[in-house]
Amino acid sequence: MELFVLWDIDHTLIENAGVSKEIYAAAFTALSRREPTGPARTEGRTDRLIMSDMFVREGLAVPDWHSIETALTLAGEARQDELGRRGTALPGAHEALKTASTRSGWVSSVLTGNIAANARVKLAAFGLDSLLDLSVGAYGADAELRPDLVAVARERLLRLRGAPADAPTVLVGDTPRDVEAALTTGCRILAVASGIHTPQELTAAGAAEVLPDLSDTKRLLGVLESFAGR
């Protein structure tokens, strides 16, 4: 195997136009019977951390994870059509995923803070889900901290695809937390400044390769190829 590519979703592949924070607020309200006093804090955090943080900030006990995941799933399902109307796939995302999916020796999946159900909702809303091997991805239910998701994805790659757990791996994401997750787990990082963080911030976080977005497929492919086999 030449390369394991793990893509972030929000602000890397898609723009959710605020629907994500509405999902968190709806899940919180369903569990607490009241609206949160402020929006969820996301920026590369996992759903486990995002939701527990909301309850702690509101001075409430954190519900069990099964209840939280169920509430998030229902809230996400209810907003898939709204996401499709208001959101969009980011420039170049479809072509980037399509190109990566057809490369021999590459496996392309996701490493995301979203729970698996909502990752699928977000990708399916823009026709991106079929271009990824989602079974070997890592999701917000799998760990609290983003770097710990890398080991989850690698274990699934080994178990489900028979690829070596130490296969060359690259994370593609838009936040310093994506950069941290790569650097602390021996992965390569391709940062994209399509979210709120500037190229300078991503470089300062440790990303050696930073693109403005995914629109230049040739340049993107060149960077990924430079990581293959390393």
ROSE-4610 file (N, C-alpha, C; in Angstrom, 1 decimal, always signed):
// ROSE-4610
residu = [M/M/M/E/E/E/L/L/L/F/F/F/V/V/V/L/L/L/W/W/W/D/D/D/I/I/I/D/D/D/H/H/H/T/T/T/L/L/L/I/I/I/E/E/E/N/N/N/A/A/A/G/G/G/V/V/V/S/S/S/K/K/K/E/E/E/I/I/I/Y/Y/Y/A/A/A/A/A/A/A/A/A/F/F/F/T/T/T/A/A/A/L/L/L/S/S/S/R/R/R/R/R/R/E/E/E/P/P/P/T/T/T/G/G/G/P/P/P/A/A/A/R/R/R/T/T/T/E/E/E/G/G/G/R/R/R/T/T/T/D/D/D/R/R/R/L/L/L/I/I/I/M/M/M/S/S/S/D/D/D/M/M/M/F/F/F/V/V/V/R/R/R/E/E/E/G/G/G/L/L/L/A/A/A/V/V/V/P/P/P/D/D/D/W/W/W/H/H/H/S/S/S/I/I/I/E/E/E/T/T/T/A/A/A/L/L/L/T/T/T/L/L/L/A/A/A/G/G/G/E/E/E/A/A/A/R/R/R/Q/Q/Q/D/D/D/E/E/E/L/L/L/G/G/G/R/R/R/R/R/R/G/G/G/T/T/T/A/A/A/L/L/L/P/P/P/G/G/G/A/A/A/H/H/H/E/E/E/A/A/A/L/L/L/K/K/K/T/T/T/A/A/A/S/S/S/T/T/T/R/R/R/S/S/S/G/G/G/W/W/W/V/V/V/S/S/S/S/S/S/V/V/V/L/L/L/T/T/T/G/G/G/N/N/N/I/I/I/A/A/A/A/A/A/N/N/N/A/A/A/R/R/R/V/V/V/K/K/K/L/L/L/A/A/A/A/A/A/F/F/F/G/G/G/L/L/L/D/D/D/S/S/S/L/L/L/L/L/L/D/D/D/L/L/L/S/S/S/V/V/V/G/G/G/A/A/A/Y/Y/Y/G/G/G/A/A/A/D/D/D/A/A/A/E/E/E/L/L/L/R/R/R/P/P/P/D/D/D/L/L/L/V/V/V/A/A/A/V/V/V/A/A/A/R/R/R/E/E/E/R/R/R/L/L/L/L/L/L/R/R/R/L/L/L/R/R/R/G/G/G/A/A/A/P/P/P/A/A/A/D/D/D/A/A/A/P/P/P/T/T/T/V/V/V/L/L/L/V/V/V/G/G/G/D/D/D/T/T/T/P/P/P/R/R/R/D/D/D/V/V/V/E/E/E/A/A/A/A/A/A/L/L/L/T/T/T/T/T/T/G/G/G/C/C/C/R/R/R/I/I/I/L/L/L/A/A/A/V/V/V/A/A/A/S/S/S/G/G/G/I/I/I/H/H/H/T/T/T/P/P/P/Q/Q/Q/E/E/E/L/L/L/T/T/T/A/A/A/A/A/A/G/G/G/A/A/A/A/A/A/E/E/E/V/V/V/L/L/L/P/P/P/D/D/D/L/L/L/S/S/S/D/D/D/T/T/T/K/K/K/R/R/R/L/L/L/L/L/L/G/G/G/V/V/V/L/L/L/E/E/E/S/S/S/F/F/F/A/A/A/G/G/G/R/R/R]
num = [1/1/1/2/2/2/3/3/3/4/4/4/5/5/5/6/6/6/7/7/7/8/8/8/9/9/9/10/10/10/11/11/11/12/12/12/13/13/13/14/14/14/15/15/15/16/16/16/17/17/17/18/18/18/19/19/19/20/20/20/21/21/21/22/22/22/23/23/23/24/24/24/25/25/25/26/26/26/27/27/27/28/28/28/29/29/29/30/30/30/31/31/31/32/32/32/33/33/33/34/34/34/35/35/35/36/36/36/37/37/37/38/38/38/39/39/39/40/40/40/41/41/41/42/42/42/43/43/43/44/44/44/45/45/45/46/46/46/47/47/47/48/48/48/49/49/49/50/50/50/51/51/51/52/52/52/53/53/53/54/54/54/55/55/55/56/56/56/57/57/57/58/58/58/59/59/59/60/60/60/61/61/61/62/62/62/63/63/63/64/64/64/65/65/65/66/66/66/67/67/67/68/68/68/69/69/69/70/70/70/71/71/71/72/72/72/73/73/73/74/74/74/75/75/75/76/76/76/77/77/77/78/78/78/79/79/79/80/80/80/81/81/81/82/82/82/83/83/83/84/84/84/85/85/85/86/86/86/87/87/87/88/88/88/89/89/89/90/90/90/91/91/91/92/92/92/93/93/93/94/94/94/95/95/95/96/96/96/97/97/97/98/98/98/99/99/99/100/100/100/101/101/101/102/102/102/103/103/103/104/104/104/105/105/105/106/106/106/107/107/107/108/108/108/109/109/109/110/110/110/111/111/111/112/112/112/113/113/113/114/114/114/115/115/115/116/116/116/117/117/117/118/118/118/119/119/119/120/120/120/121/121/121/122/122/122/123/123/123/124/124/124/125/125/125/126/126/126/127/127/127/128/128/128/129/129/129/130/130/130/131/131/131/132/132/132/133/133/133/134/134/134/135/135/135/136/136/136/137/137/137/138/138/138/139/139/139/140/140/140/141/141/141/142/142/142/143/143/143/144/144/144/145/145/145/146/146/146/147/147/147/148/148/148/149/149/149/150/150/150/151/151/151/152/152/152/153/153/153/154/154/154/155/155/155/156/156/156/157/157/157/158/158/158/159/159/159/160/160/160/161/161/161/162/162/162/163/163/163/164/164/164/165/165/165/166/166/166/167/167/167/168/168/168/169/169/169/170/170/170/171/171/171/172/172/172/173/173/173/174/174/174/175/175/175/176/176/176/177/177/177/178/178/178/179/179/179/180/180/180/181/181/181/182/182/182/183/183/183/184/184/184/185/185/185/186/186/186/187/187/187/188/188/188/189/189/189/190/190/190/191/191/191/192/192/192/193/193/193/194/194/194/195/195/195/196/196/196/197/197/197/198/198/198/199/199/199/200/200/200/201/201/201/202/202/202/203/203/203/204/204/204/205/205/205/206/206/206/207/207/207/208/208/208/209/209/209/210/210/210/211/211/211/212/212/212/213/213/213/214/214/214/215/215/215/216/216/216/217/217/217/218/218/218/219/219/219/220/220/220/221/221/221/222/222/222/223/223/223/224/224/224/225/225/225/226/226/226/227/227/227/228/228/228/229/229/229/230/230/230]
x = [+0.8/+0.0/+0.9/+0.5/+1.3/+0.9/-0.4/-0.8/-2.2/-2.3/-3.6/-3.9/-5.0/-5.3/-6.6/-6.5/-7.6/-8.0/-9.2/-9.7/-10.6/-10.4/-11.3/-12.6/-13.7/-14.9/-15.3/-15.6/-16.1/-15.0/-15.3/-14.4/-13.1/-13.1/-12.0/-12.7/-13.7/-14.5/-15.8/-16.4/-17.7/-17.8/-18.7/-19.0/-20.4/-20.6/-21.9/-22.8/-22.4/-23.2/-23.9/-23.3/-23.9/-24.8/-25.0/-25.9/-25.3/-24.0/-23.3/-23.6/-23.5/-23.8/-25.3/-26.1/-27.6/-27.8/-27.0/-27.1/-26.8/-25.7/-25.2/-26.3/-26.8/-27.8/-29.0/-29.5/-30.7/-30.5/-29.3/-29.0/-29.0/-28.4/-28.3/-29.7/-30.6/-31.9/-32.7/-32.6/-33.3/-33.0/-31.7/-31.3/-31.5/-31.4/-31.5/-32.9/-33.7/-35.0/-34.9/-33.7/-33.6/-32.5/-32.6/-31.6/-30.3/-29.2/-27.9/-27.8/-27.0/-26.9/-25.9/-25.1/-24.1/-23.9/-23.3/-23.0/-22.0/-22.0/-20.9/-19.6/-18.5/-17.2/-16.6/-16.3/-15.9/-14.4/-14.0/-12.6/-11.8/-12.2/-11.4/-11.6/-12.4/-12.7/-13.6/-13.5/-14.4/-15.8/-16.8/-18.1/-18.2/-17.4/-17.3/-17.0/-15.9/-15.5/-16.5/-17.0/-17.9/-19.1/-19.7/-21.0/-20.7/-19.7/-19.4/-19.1/-18.4/-18.1/-19.4/-20.4/-21.6/-22.3/-22.4/-23.1/-22.3/-21.0/-20.2/-20.3/-20.3/-20.5/-21.8/-22.8/-24.2/-24.4/-23.4/-23.5/-24.4/-24.4/-25.2/-24.4/-24.9/-24.2/-24.2/-23.1/-22.9/-23.6/-24.6/-25.3/-24.4/-24.9/-24.1/-23.9/-22.8/-22.4/-23.5/-24.1/-25.1/-26.2/-26.7/-27.8/-27.3/-26.1/-25.6/-25.5/-25.0/-24.8/-26.1/-27.1/-28.5/-29.1/-28.9/-29.5/-28.8/-27.5/-26.7/-27.2/-27.4/-27.8/-29.1/-30.1/-31.4/-31.4/-30.6/-30.5/-29.9/-28.9/-28.2/-29.1/-29.8/-30.8/-31.8/-32.3/-33.4/-32.9/-31.6/-31.1/-30.3/-30.4/-29.7/-30.2/-31.5/-32.0/-31.6/-31.7/-31.3/-29.8/-29.0/-27.6/-27.4/-28.1/-28.0/-28.4/-29.4/-29.8/-28.9/-28.4/-27.6/-26.1/-25.6/-24.2/-23.7/-22.5/-21.9/-20.7/-20.4/-19.1/-18.1/-16.9/-15.9/-15.2/-14.7/-14.1/-13.0/-13.2/-12.2/-12.4/-13.4/-13.5/-13.9/-14.9/-15.4/-14.3/-13.6/-12.5/-11.3/-11.0/-9.9/-10.2/-11.4/-11.8/-11.9/-12.4/-12.5/-11.2/-10.3/-8.9/-8.2/-8.3/-7.7/-8.3/-9.6/-10.3/-9.9/-9.3/-9.0/-7.5/-6.7/-5.3/-5.0/-4.3/-3.9/-3.0/-3.3/-2.4/-2.8/-3.8/-4.2/-5.6/-5.7/-7.0/-7.4/-8.6/-9.0/-10.2/-10.1/-11.2/-11.3/-11.8/-12.0/-11.4/-10.9/-10.6/-11.3/-12.4/-13.3/-13.8/-14.1/-14.7/-16.1/-16.8/-18.2/-18.4/-19.5/-19.9/-20.1/-20.0/-20.1/-21.4/-22.5/-23.8/-23.8/-23.3/-23.4/-22.3/-21.2/-20.2/-20.9/-21.6/-22.3/-23.3/-24.1/-25.1/-24.4/-23.3/-22.7/-22.1/-21.5/-20.9/-22.0/-23.0/-24.1/-24.8/-24.9/-25.7/-25.1/-23.8/-23.1/-22.5/-23.0/-22.6/-21.1/-20.5/-19.1/-18.9/-20.0/-19.8/-19.3/-19.8/-19.4/-17.9/-17.2/-15.9/-14.9/-15.4/-14.5/-14.8/-13.8/-14.0/-14.2/-15.5/-15.8/-15.7/-15.6/-15.5/-14.2/-13.1/-11.8/-11.5/-12.5/-12.3/-12.4/-12.1/-12.2/-13.1/-13.9/-15.0/-15.0/-15.9/-15.9/-16.4/-17.0/-17.3/-16.2/-15.1/-14.1/-13.1/-12.9/-12.0/-12.3/-11.8/-12.0/-11.1/-9.8/-8.8/-8.5/-8.3/-8.2/-7.0/-5.8/-4.7/-5.0/-5.8/-6.1/-7.0/-7.6/-8.3/-7.4/-6.2/-5.3/-5.1/-4.9/-4.7/-5.9/-7.1/-8.4/-8.5/-8.2/-8.2/-7.2/-6.0/-5.0/-5.4/-6.0/-6.4/-7.5/-8.4/-9.5/-8.9/-7.9/-7.2/-6.6/-5.9/-5.3/-6.3/-7.4/-8.4/-9.3/-9.7/-10.6/-10.0/-8.8/-8.2/-6.9/-6.4/-5.2/-4.0/-4.1/-2.9/-2.1/-0.8/+0.0/-0.4/-0.4/-0.8/+0.1/+1.3/+2.3/+2.4/+1.3/+1.3/+1.4/+2.1/+2.3/+0.9/+0.7/-0.6/-0.5/-1.4/-1.5/-2.9/-2.9/-4.1/-4.3/-5.5/-5.8/-6.9/-6.5/-7.5/-7.2/-8.1/-8.0/-7.7/-7.4/-7.2/-5.8/-5.3/-4.1/-4.3/-5.5/-5.7/-5.5/-5.8/-5.4/-3.9/-3.2/-1.8/-1.2/-1.7/-1.2/-1.4/-2.6/-2.9/-1.9/-1.5/-0.6/+0.8/+1.3/+2.7/+2.9/+1.9/+2.1/+1.9/+1.5/+1.3/+2.1/+3.1/+3.9/+3.3/+2.2/+1.6/+2.1/+2.0/+2.2/+0.9/+1.1/-0.1/-0.1/-1.3/-1.5/-2.6/-2.3/-3.2/-3.8/-5.1/-5.8/-6.4/-6.2/-6.7/-8.1/-9.0/-10.3/-11.3/-10.8/-11.6/-11.3/-11.2/-11.0/-9.5/-8.7/-7.2/-6.5/-5.6/-4.8/-3.6/-3.1/-1.9/-0.8/-0.6/+0.4/+0.2/-1.1/-1.4/-1.1/-1.5/-1.3/+0.2/+1.0/+2.4/+3.0/+2.6/+3.1/+2.8/+1.7/+1.3/+2.2/+2.9/+3.8/+3.6/+2.6/+2.3/+3.4/+4.0/+5.0/+4.4/+3.2/+2.5/+1.1/+0.9/-0.4/-0.9/-2.2/-2.8/-4.0/-4.3/-5.5/-6.8/-6.9/-8.1/-7.8/-8.8/-8.6/-8.8/-8.9/-9.3/-8.3/-7.0/-5.9/-5.6/-6.4/-6.2/-4.8/-4.2/-2.9/-1.9/-1.9/-1.0/-1.3/-2.5/-2.9/-2.4/-2.6/-2.1/-0.6/+0.1/+1.5/+2.0/+1.3/+1.7/+1.5/+0.3/+0.0/+0.9/+1.3/+2.2/+3.6/+3.9/+5.2/+5.3/+4.1/+4.0/+3.9/+3.6/+3.4/+4.6/+4.5/+5.6/+6.7/+6.4/+7.4/+7.2]
y = [-1.2/+0.0/+1.2/+2.2/+3.4/+4.6/+4.8/+5.9/+5.8/+6.2/+6.2/+7.7/+8.2/+9.6/+9.8/+10.6/+10.8/+12.3/+12.5/+13.9/+14.3/+15.5/+16.2/+16.6/+16.9/+17.1/+18.6/+19.2/+20.5/+21.5/+22.4/+23.5/+23.0/+21.7/+21.1/+20.6/+19.7/+19.2/+20.0/+20.4/+21.1/+22.3/+23.2/+24.4/+24.1/+23.9/+23.5/+24.7/+25.9/+27.1/+27.2/+26.8/+26.9/+25.8/+24.8/+23.7/+22.8/+22.7/+21.9/+22.4/+23.7/+24.3/+24.1/+24.1/+23.9/+22.4/+21.5/+20.1/+20.0/+20.6/+20.5/+21.1/+22.3/+22.9/+22.1/+21.5/+20.7/+19.4/+18.8/+17.6/+18.0/+19.2/+19.6/+19.9/+20.5/+20.9/+19.6/+18.6/+17.4/+16.6/+16.8/+16.1/+16.9/+18.2/+19.0/+19.7/+19.7/+20.4/+21.9/+22.4/+23.8/+24.2/+25.4/+25.8/+26.2/+26.0/+26.4/+27.9/+28.5/+29.9/+30.5/+29.6/+30.0/+28.8/+29.1/+28.1/+27.1/+25.9/+25.0/+25.5/+25.1/+25.4/+24.2/+24.4/+23.3/+23.4/+23.9/+24.1/+22.9/+21.8/+20.6/+19.7/+20.0/+19.2/+18.0/+16.9/+15.8/+16.0/+15.3/+15.4/+15.1/+14.2/+13.9/+15.1/+15.8/+17.0/+18.2/+18.3/+19.4/+19.4/+18.2/+18.0/+18.1/+17.4/+17.5/+18.9/+19.7/+21.1/+21.9/+21.6/+22.4/+22.2/+20.9/+20.7/+21.3/+21.2/+21.7/+23.2/+23.9/+25.4/+25.8/+24.9/+25.3/+24.8/+24.2/+23.8/+22.6/+21.7/+20.5/+19.3/+18.2/+16.9/+16.4/+15.8/+15.3/+14.0/+13.9/+12.6/+11.5/+10.3/+9.2/+9.3/+8.7/+8.9/+8.4/+7.2/+6.6/+7.6/+8.3/+9.3/+10.4/+10.9/+12.0/+11.6/+10.5/+10.1/+9.9/+9.3/+9.2/+10.5/+11.5/+12.8/+13.5/+13.4/+13.9/+13.3/+12.0/+11.3/+11.8/+11.9/+12.4/+13.8/+14.6/+16.0/+16.2/+15.3/+15.4/+14.9/+13.8/+13.3/+14.3/+15.0/+16.0/+17.2/+17.4/+18.6/+18.3/+17.1/+16.8/+17.7/+17.8/+18.6/+20.1/+20.6/+21.9/+22.2/+21.2/+21.3/+21.4/+20.5/+20.6/+21.9/+22.6/+23.9/+25.0/+25.0/+26.1/+25.9/+24.7/+24.4/+24.2/+23.8/+23.5/+22.6/+21.8/+21.2/+22.3/+22.3/+23.4/+23.2/+24.2/+24.2/+23.1/+22.2/+21.1/+19.9/+19.9/+18.7/+17.5/+17.6/+16.4/+15.8/+16.7/+16.2/+15.7/+16.3/+15.8/+14.3/+14.1/+12.8/+11.8/+12.2/+11.3/+10.9/+11.8/+11.5/+10.5/+10.8/+10.0/+8.6/+8.5/+7.2/+6.3/+6.8/+6.0/+5.7/+6.1/+5.9/+4.5/+3.7/+2.3/+2.4/+1.6/+1.6/+2.7/+3.5/+4.5/+4.1/+4.3/+4.2/+5.6/+6.1/+7.4/+7.3/+7.9/+7.9/+9.2/+9.2/+10.4/+10.3/+11.4/+11.5/+12.8/+12.6/+13.7/+13.7/+14.9/+15.0/+14.6/+14.5/+14.2/+12.7/+12.4/+11.0/+10.4/+9.1/+8.5/+8.8/+8.8/+9.0/+10.4/+11.4/+12.8/+13.0/+12.3/+12.4/+12.0/+10.9/+10.4/+11.4/+12.0/+13.0/+14.1/+14.6/+15.8/+15.4/+14.3/+13.9/+13.6/+12.9/+12.5/+13.7/+14.7/+15.9/+16.5/+16.2/+16.8/+15.7/+14.5/+13.4/+13.0/+13.2/+12.9/+11.5/+11.0/+9.8/+8.6/+8.5/+7.3/+7.3/+8.5/+8.6/+8.3/+7.8/+7.5/+6.1/+5.5/+4.2/+4.5/+4.8/+5.3/+4.2/+2.9/+1.9/+1.9/+2.5/+2.6/+3.9/+4.8/+6.1/+6.1/+7.3/+7.4/+8.6/+8.5/+9.5/+10.0/+11.0/+11.6/+10.8/+9.6/+8.7/+7.8/+7.8/+6.8/+7.2/+8.5/+9.0/+10.5/+11.0/+12.4/+13.3/+12.9/+13.7/+13.3/+14.3/+14.0/+13.2/+13.4/+12.5/+11.0/+10.7/+9.3/+8.7/+9.5/+8.9/+8.3/+8.7/+8.1/+6.6/+6.2/+4.8/+4.0/+4.6/+3.9/+3.7/+4.7/+4.5/+3.5/+3.5/+2.6/+1.1/+0.9/-0.4/-0.9/-0.1/-0.5/-0.8/+0.0/-0.3/-1.6/-2.0/-3.3/-4.4/-4.2/-5.3/-5.5/-4.4/-4.5/-4.6/-4.0/-4.0/-4.8/-5.3/-6.0/-5.2/-3.9/-3.0/-2.9/-2.7/-2.5/-1.3/-1.5/-0.4/+0.8/+0.6/+1.7/+2.2/+2.0/+2.5/+4.0/+4.5/+6.0/+6.7/+7.6/+8.2/+9.7/+10.4/+11.8/+12.3/+13.3/+14.0/+15.2/+15.5/+16.7/+17.5/+18.6/+19.4/+20.8/+21.6/+23.0/+23.7/+22.9/+23.5/+23.1/+23.9/+23.5/+22.1/+21.8/+20.4/+19.3/+19.5/+18.5/+18.4/+19.5/+19.5/+18.8/+19.1/+18.4/+16.9/+16.5/+15.1/+14.4/+15.0/+14.4/+14.4/+15.5/+15.6/+14.7/+14.5/+13.7/+12.2/+11.8/+10.4/+9.9/+10.7/+10.3/+10.3/+11.1/+11.2/+12.5/+12.5/+13.7/+14.6/+15.9/+16.8/+17.7/+17.7/+18.7/+19.6/+20.8/+21.8/+22.6/+22.9/+23.8/+25.0/+26.2/+27.4/+27.7/+26.8/+27.0/+27.2/+27.2/+27.4/+28.8/+28.9/+30.2/+30.5/+29.5/+29.7/+30.1/+31.0/+31.5/+30.5/+30.7/+29.9/+30.1/+31.3/+31.6/+30.9/+30.8/+30.1/+28.6/+28.0/+26.6/+26.3/+27.2/+27.0/+27.0/+28.0/+28.2/+27.0/+26.3/+25.1/+23.9/+24.0/+22.9/+22.3/+22.8/+22.3/+22.7/+21.8/+22.1/+22.4/+21.8/+21.9/+22.6/+23.7/+24.5/+24.9/+24.6/+25.0/+26.0/+26.9/+27.8/+27.0/+26.0/+25.1/+23.9/+23.2/+22.0/+22.1/+23.4/+23.6/+23.3/+23.3/+23.0/+21.5/+20.7/+19.2/+18.8/+19.3/+18.9/+19.2/+20.3/+20.7/+19.8/+19.6/+18.7/+17.3/+16.8/+15.4/+15.3/+16.4/+16.4/+16.3/+17.0/+17.0/+15.6/+15.0/+13.7/+12.7/+12.7/+11.8/+11.9/+13.1/+13.2/+12.5/+12.2/+11.5/+10.0/+9.5/+8.1/+7.3/+6.2/+5.3/+5.7/+6.9/+7.3/+6.6]
z = [+0.0/+0.0/+0.0/-0.8/-1.0/-0.1/+0.2/+0.9/+1.5/+2.8/+3.5/+3.7/+3.0/+3.0/+3.9/+4.9/+5.8/+5.8/+5.3/+5.1/+6.3/+6.7/+7.6/+6.8/+7.4/+6.6/+6.7/+7.8/+7.9/+7.6/+6.7/+6.2/+5.5/+5.3/+4.4/+3.1/+3.3/+2.1/+1.9/+3.0/+2.9/+3.8/+3.4/+4.3/+4.8/+6.1/+6.6/+6.9/+6.8/+6.9/+8.2/+9.3/+10.6/+11.0/+10.1/+10.4/+11.5/+11.5/+12.6/+13.9/+14.1/+15.5/+15.8/+14.8/+15.1/+15.5/+14.9/+15.3/+16.8/+17.2/+18.6/+19.5/+19.1/+20.0/+20.1/+19.0/+19.0/+19.9/+19.8/+20.6/+22.1/+22.4/+23.8/+24.3/+23.5/+24.0/+24.2/+23.3/+23.4/+24.7/+25.2/+26.4/+27.7/+27.6/+28.8/+29.0/+27.9/+27.9/+28.0/+27.6/+27.5/+26.4/+25.9/+24.9/+25.5/+24.8/+25.4/+25.4/+26.3/+26.3/+25.3/+24.7/+23.7/+22.7/+21.6/+20.6/+21.0/+20.4/+20.6/+20.1/+20.8/+20.4/+19.7/+18.4/+17.6/+17.2/+16.1/+15.7/+15.8/+15.3/+15.2/+16.4/+17.4/+18.5/+18.1/+18.9/+18.6/+19.2/+18.7/+19.2/+20.7/+21.2/+22.6/+23.4/+23.0/+23.7/+23.5/+22.3/+22.1/+22.9/+23.0/+23.8/+25.3/+25.7/+27.2/+27.6/+26.8/+27.0/+27.2/+26.3/+26.4/+27.7/+28.1/+29.4/+30.6/+30.6/+31.7/+31.7/+30.6/+30.5/+31.1/+30.9/+31.3/+32.8/+33.4/+34.8/+35.0/+34.0/+34.0/+34.0/+34.5/+34.5/+33.0/+32.6/+31.2/+31.1/+30.2/+30.0/+29.6/+29.7/+29.1/+27.6/+27.1/+25.7/+24.8/+25.1/+24.2/+24.0/+25.1/+24.9/+24.1/+24.3/+23.5/+22.0/+21.7/+20.3/+19.6/+20.4/+19.8/+19.5/+20.4/+20.1/+19.0/+18.9/+17.7/+16.4/+16.4/+15.2/+14.7/+15.6/+15.3/+14.8/+15.4/+15.0/+13.7/+13.4/+12.1/+11.0/+11.2/+10.2/+9.9/+10.9/+10.7/+9.8/+9.7/+9.1/+7.8/+7.3/+6.0/+4.9/+4.7/+3.6/+3.8/+5.0/+5.3/+5.0/+5.3/+5.0/+3.5/+2.7/+1.3/+0.7/+1.3/+0.8/+1.1/+2.3/+2.8/+2.6/+2.7/+2.6/+1.2/+1.1/-0.2/-0.1/-1.1/-1.2/-1.5/-0.9/-1.1/-2.5/-3.0/-4.4/-4.5/-5.5/-5.7/-4.9/-3.9/-3.1/-3.8/-4.7/-5.4/-6.3/-7.0/-7.9/-7.2/-6.0/-5.2/-4.7/-4.2/-3.7/-4.8/-5.9/-7.1/-7.5/-7.6/-8.1/-7.1/-5.8/-4.8/-4.8/-5.0/-4.9/-6.1/-7.1/-8.3/-8.3/-7.4/-7.4/-6.9/-7.6/-7.2/-6.0/-5.0/-3.8/-2.8/-3.1/-2.1/-1.5/-0.2/+0.5/+1.0/+0.7/+1.0/+1.9/+3.1/+4.1/+4.8/+6.0/+6.8/+8.2/+8.8/+10.2/+10.6/+11.4/+11.7/+13.1/+13.6/+14.9/+15.0/+13.8/+13.7/+14.1/+14.7/+14.8/+13.4/+13.3/+12.0/+11.2/+12.0/+11.3/+10.7/+11.4/+10.9/+9.9/+10.0/+8.9/+7.6/+7.6/+6.4/+5.9/+6.8/+6.5/+5.7/+6.2/+5.6/+4.3/+4.2/+2.9/+1.9/+2.3/+1.3/+0.8/+1.6/+1.2/-0.1/-0.3/-1.5/-2.4/-2.2/-3.1/-3.0/-1.8/-1.6/-0.9/-0.3/+0.5/-0.3/-1.6/-2.4/-2.9/-2.6/-3.1/-2.0/-0.8/+0.3/+0.9/+1.4/+2.1/+3.6/+3.9/+5.2/+6.3/+5.9/+6.9/+7.7/+7.1/+7.7/+8.3/+8.3/+8.9/+10.4/+11.0/+12.5/+12.7/+13.8/+14.0/+15.5/+15.7/+17.0/+18.2/+17.9/+19.0/+19.4/+18.6/+18.8/+19.8/+20.1/+21.1/+21.4/+22.5/+22.9/+22.1/+22.0/+21.4/+20.0/+19.1/+17.7/+17.4/+18.0/+17.7/+17.9/+18.9/+19.2/+18.1/+17.2/+16.1/+15.1/+15.0/+14.0/+14.2/+15.5/+15.8/+15.4/+15.7/+15.3/+13.8/+13.0/+11.6/+11.1/+11.7/+11.2/+11.6/+12.8/+13.2/+12.2/+11.8/+10.9/+9.5/+9.1/+7.8/+7.8/+8.9/+9.1/+9.1/+9.9/+10.1/+8.9/+8.3/+7.2/+5.8/+5.6/+4.3/+4.2/+5.4/+5.4/+5.1/+5.2/+4.9/+6.2/+6.1/+7.3/+8.1/+9.4/+10.3/+10.2/+9.8/+9.6/+8.2/+7.4/+6.0/+6.1/+5.1/+5.0/+5.1/+6.0/+6.2/+6.2/+5.5/+5.5/+5.9/+6.8/+7.2/+6.4/+5.9/+5.2/+6.0/+6.5/+7.3/+7.4/+8.1/+8.0/+9.4/+10.4/+11.7/+12.3/+13.2/+14.0/+14.7/+15.0/+15.6/+14.6/+13.4/+12.3/+12.2/+12.3/+12.2/+13.4/+14.6/+15.8/+15.7/+15.3/+15.2/+14.3/+13.2/+12.3/+12.9/+13.4/+13.9/+15.1/+16.0/+17.2/+16.9/+15.7/+15.4/+14.2/+13.8/+12.7/+11.4/+11.2/+9.9/+9.2/+7.9/+7.1/+7.2/+7.0/+7.1/+5.8/+5.2/+4.1/+4.7/+5.0/+5.6/+4.5/+4.7/+3.7/+4.5/+3.9/+4.6/+4.1/+4.1/+3.7/+4.8/+6.1/+7.2/+7.8/+9.1/+9.7/+9.9/+9.7/+10.0/+8.8/+8.9/+7.8/+7.5/+6.3/+6.0/+7.0/+7.4/+8.4/+9.7/+10.2/+11.4/+11.3/+10.1/+9.9/+9.8/+9.1/+9.1/+10.5/+11.2/+12.6/+13.5/+13.2/+13.9/+13.5/+12.4/+12.0/+10.7/+9.9/+8.6/+7.6/+7.0/+5.9/+4.6/+4.4/+3.1/+3.4/+2.8/+3.1/+1.7/+1.4/+0.2/+0.6/-0.3/+0.0/+0.1/-0.7/-0.7/-1.6/-2.0/-2.7/-4.2/-4.7/-6.1/-7.1/-6.7/-7.7/-7.6/-8.3/-8.2/-8.5/-9.5/-9.9/-8.8/-8.2/-7.1/-5.9/-5.6/-4.5/-4.7/-5.9/-6.2/-6.1/-6.5/-6.4/-5.0/-4.1/-2.7/-2.1/-2.4/-1.9/-2.4/-3.7/-4.3/-3.6/-3.2/-2.5/-1.2/-0.6/+0.7/+0.5/-0.7/-0.9/-0.8/-0.1/+0.1/+1.1/+1.8/+2.8/+4.1]
